[in-house]
Amino acid sequence: MGWDSGLQYAWSRAGAALTCNIEYKKDRVLSEMSKKYGNPPIIHEINGVSFHHAQSKRIKSFCTKERIDELEMVIPKLERGEFSENNELL
């Protein structure tokens, strides 16, 4: 689809946070995605975060301790508009 890999990383982590019931400021994250990558927040919500959430919630045992630890580290950075440039942990 041509989406930036850093954006796809952010989408996947934001969607995973929803799956694992990790509370975060979703509107803030979507706004920061719009600032960094363009497009209105609803595009990031539908094409990215909701899509990844729908995929991950179908995976049994998705929310491992390791995944939750990663999300708890990454999500606050996404809320601040700090995005990965190369798909690596922030």
ZADO-1210 file (C-alpha; in nm, 4 decimals, padded with zeros to 6 digits):
<atoms>
<atom x="00.0000" y="00.0000" z="00.0000" code="MET" pos="1"/>
<atom x="00.2996" y="00.2304" z="00.0202" code="GLY" pos="2"/>
<atom x="00.2670" y="00.3274" z="00.3868" code="TRP" pos="3"/>
<atom x="00.5847" y="00.4296" z="00.5673" code="ASP" pos="4"/>
<atom x="00.7374" y="00.1437" z="00.7693" code="SER" pos="5"/>
<atom x="00.7685" y="00.3636" z="01.0794" code="GLY" pos="6"/>
<atom x="00.4003" y="00.4462" z="01.0521" code="LEU" pos="7"/>
<atom x="00.3107" y="00.0784" z="01.0126" code="GLN" pos="8"/>
<atom x="00.5148" y="00.0036" z="01.3245" code="TYR" pos="9"/>
<atom x="00.3238" y="00.2728" z="01.5173" code="ALA" pos="10"/>
<atom x="-00.0097" y="00.1438" z="01.3884" code="TRP" pos="11"/>
<atom x="00.0727" y="-00.2109" z="01.4942" code="SER" pos="12"/>
<atom x="00.1791" y="-00.1075" z="01.8447" code="ARG" pos="13"/>
<atom x="-00.1232" y="00.1171" z="01.8940" code="ALA" pos="14"/>
<atom x="-00.3517" y="-00.1634" z="01.7763" code="GLY" pos="15"/>
<atom x="-00.1741" y="-00.4145" z="01.9991" code="ALA" pos="16"/>
<atom x="-00.2216" y="-00.1839" z="02.2977" code="ALA" pos="17"/>
<atom x="-00.5964" y="-00.1952" z="02.2356" code="LEU" pos="18"/>
<atom x="-00.5862" y="-00.5742" z="02.2143" code="THR" pos="19"/>
<atom x="-00.3889" y="-00.6002" z="02.5382" code="CYS" pos="20"/>
<atom x="-00.6093" y="-00.3464" z="02.7203" code="ASN" pos="21"/>
<atom x="-00.3274" y="-00.0981" z="02.7713" code="ILE" pos="22"/>
<atom x="-00.4829" y="00.2421" z="02.8199" code="GLU" pos="23"/>
<atom x="-00.3352" y="00.5274" z="02.6229" code="TYR" pos="24"/>
<atom x="-00.4304" y="00.8616" z="02.4738" code="LYS" pos="25"/>
<atom x="-00.5447" y="00.7278" z="02.1388" code="LYS" pos="26"/>
<atom x="-00.6641" y="01.0652" z="02.0088" code="ASP" pos="27"/>
<atom x="-00.3239" y="01.2101" z="02.0904" code="ARG" pos="28"/>
<atom x="-00.1417" y="00.9261" z="01.9125" code="VAL" pos="29"/>
<atom x="-00.3644" y="00.9620" z="01.6055" code="LEU" pos="30"/>
<atom x="-00.3050" y="01.3386" z="01.6036" code="SER" pos="31"/>
<atom x="00.0716" y="01.2881" z="01.6251" code="GLU" pos="32"/>
<atom x="00.0547" y="01.0374" z="01.3382" code="MET" pos="33"/>
<atom x="-00.1257" y="01.2997" z="01.1298" code="SER" pos="34"/>
<atom x="00.1387" y="01.5618" z="01.2084" code="LYS" pos="35"/>
<atom x="00.4240" y="01.3291" z="01.1176" code="LYS" pos="36"/>
<atom x="00.2796" y="01.1348" z="00.8236" code="TYR" pos="37"/>
<atom x="-00.0087" y="01.3465" z="00.6943" code="GLY" pos="38"/>
<atom x="-00.3699" y="01.2370" z="00.6436" code="ASN" pos="39"/>
<atom x="-00.6482" y="01.3014" z="00.8948" code="PRO" pos="40"/>
<atom x="-00.6556" y="01.0984" z="01.2180" code="PRO" pos="41"/>
<atom x="-00.9534" y="00.8922" z="01.0945" code="ILE" pos="42"/>
<atom x="-00.7345" y="00.7492" z="00.8155" code="ILE" pos="43"/>
<atom x="-00.4802" y="00.6318" z="01.0729" code="HIS" pos="44"/>
<atom x="-00.7609" y="00.4950" z="01.2887" code="GLU" pos="45"/>
<atom x="-00.9249" y="00.2911" z="01.0132" code="ILE" pos="46"/>
<atom x="-00.6342" y="00.1926" z="00.7885" code="ASN" pos="47"/>
<atom x="-00.3882" y="00.1320" z="01.0679" code="GLY" pos="48"/>
<atom x="-00.4774" y="00.1067" z="01.4336" code="VAL" pos="49"/>
<atom x="-00.8180" y="-00.0615" z="01.3970" code="SER" pos="50"/>
<atom x="-00.6871" y="-00.2944" z="01.1273" code="PHE" pos="51"/>
<atom x="-00.3968" y="-00.4105" z="01.3447" code="HIS" pos="52"/>
<atom x="-00.6229" y="-00.4416" z="01.6474" code="HIS" pos="53"/>
<atom x="-00.8651" y="-00.6599" z="01.4493" code="ALA" pos="54"/>
<atom x="-00.5804" y="-00.8840" z="01.3361" code="GLN" pos="55"/>
<atom x="-00.4088" y="-00.9172" z="01.6731" code="SER" pos="56"/>
<atom x="-00.7222" y="-00.9858" z="01.8759" code="LYS" pos="57"/>
<atom x="-00.7712" y="-01.3049" z="01.6743" code="ARG" pos="58"/>
<atom x="-00.4364" y="-01.4475" z="01.7929" code="ILE" pos="59"/>
<atom x="-00.4626" y="-01.6651" z="02.1008" code="LYS" pos="60"/>
<atom x="-00.2089" y="-01.5714" z="02.3691" code="SER" pos="61"/>
<atom x="-00.1187" y="-01.2499" z="02.1837" code="PHE" pos="62"/>
<atom x="-00.0654" y="-01.0454" z="02.4989" code="CYS" pos="63"/>
<atom x="00.2484" y="-01.2078" z="02.6333" code="THR" pos="64"/>
<atom x="00.4503" y="-01.0483" z="02.9125" code="LYS" pos="65"/>
<atom x="00.7189" y="-00.9539" z="02.6609" code="GLU" pos="66"/>
<atom x="00.4670" y="-00.7864" z="02.4309" code="ARG" pos="67"/>
<atom x="00.3072" y="-00.5954" z="02.7179" code="ILE" pos="68"/>
<atom x="00.6508" y="-00.4817" z="02.8391" code="ASP" pos="69"/>
<atom x="00.7308" y="-00.3545" z="02.4876" code="GLU" pos="70"/>
<atom x="00.3984" y="-00.1753" z="02.4559" code="LEU" pos="71"/>
<atom x="00.4378" y="-00.0087" z="02.7947" code="GLU" pos="72"/>
<atom x="00.7717" y="00.1258" z="02.6724" code="MET" pos="73"/>
<atom x="00.6612" y="00.2280" z="02.3219" code="VAL" pos="74"/>
<atom x="00.3129" y="00.3735" z="02.3729" code="ILE" pos="75"/>
<atom x="00.4237" y="00.6773" z="02.5810" code="PRO" pos="76"/>
<atom x="00.6708" y="00.7621" z="02.3050" code="LYS" pos="77"/>
<atom x="00.3965" y="00.7466" z="02.0427" code="LEU" pos="78"/>
<atom x="00.1884" y="00.9802" z="02.2600" code="GLU" pos="79"/>
<atom x="00.4803" y="01.2279" z="02.2444" code="ARG" pos="80"/>
<atom x="00.5076" y="01.1956" z="01.8660" code="GLY" pos="81"/>
<atom x="00.8309" y="00.9948" z="01.8766" code="GLU" pos="82"/>
<atom x="00.8152" y="00.7478" z="01.5900" code="PHE" pos="83"/>
<atom x="01.0598" y="00.4832" z="01.4729" code="SER" pos="84"/>
<atom x="01.2341" y="00.5628" z="01.1478" code="GLU" pos="85"/>
<atom x="01.3399" y="00.2043" z="01.0782" code="ASN" pos="86"/>
<atom x="01.0892" y="-00.0282" z="01.2454" code="ASN" pos="87"/>
<atom x="01.3054" y="-00.0748" z="01.5523" code="GLU" pos="88"/>
<atom x="01.1962" y="-00.0373" z="01.9096" code="LEU" pos="89"/>
<atom x="01.1788" y="00.3248" z="02.0105" code="LEU" pos="90"/>
</atoms>
